[in-house]
Amino acid sequence: MQHVEPDEVRVEAFCVSCRIKVEMEEPTPVWTSQGRPGTRGTCPICGTYVYRMGKTDAHDQMAPPEAINVVDQRGLKRNSKAAKIKIEAATYIVASSSMADLAEKLAADLNAVGISTWVDTGEQLENVNWAGGVHPALDQCQKMVVVISEGALGTTSVHEAWTYFWGRRKPIMVVLADETEPPDELRRRPRFAMYQDYKRGFRELVQELSK
């Protein structure tokens, strides 16, 4: 199969700022959270992002990702009170790979009490250009639990995840897996010392997430 470089692809898209159809600069094949292909680039006139749905030759070089839907709304009526609670409860759990067991246990226990979760331990091997620029779960989740440990402070994926939430003023909670102090930006966020008393820490975490 012939390799197609992104800059060799010519894609036209409508620029909402200029209100005309343009040939985008630096077209990049991307995928929506539903796994649909599209192309994102910039307008050659005003420099804003432009986007066009549809598959190009550049997508043939990439395996399509699975659809990402953090909150499973099957069986819930649209706009129902239950559906709204479910969406508000969606929580992103981020931890270093060394704390994967704790992160998975937290997710299982939170799911058991009705709080939907997405777990990120940096072990996902997919290399996907998402249409939104970040993993869909970071946008879909409304709250975050950061598992702080000595290893987490030096893990890029953990830092990038919580700084994305922090920059958008989304609620962040800190779970302490050991005696490591959280970074300055997270010192005033609710914290729970799971390494001292998991049951008590989990109970208090659920109360905070339920607010």
Secondary structure, DSSP 8 states (H G I E B T S, - for coil): -----GGG---EEEETTTTEEEE-EEEEEEE-TTS-EEEEEE-TTT--EEEEES--GGGGGS-------SS--TTS-TT-HHHHHHHHH-EEEE--GGGHHHHHHHHHHHHHTT--EEEE-S-------BTTSS-HHHHH-SEEEEEE-TTGGG-HHHHHHHHHHHHTT--EEEEESSS----GGGTTS-EEETTT-HHHHHHHHHHHHT-
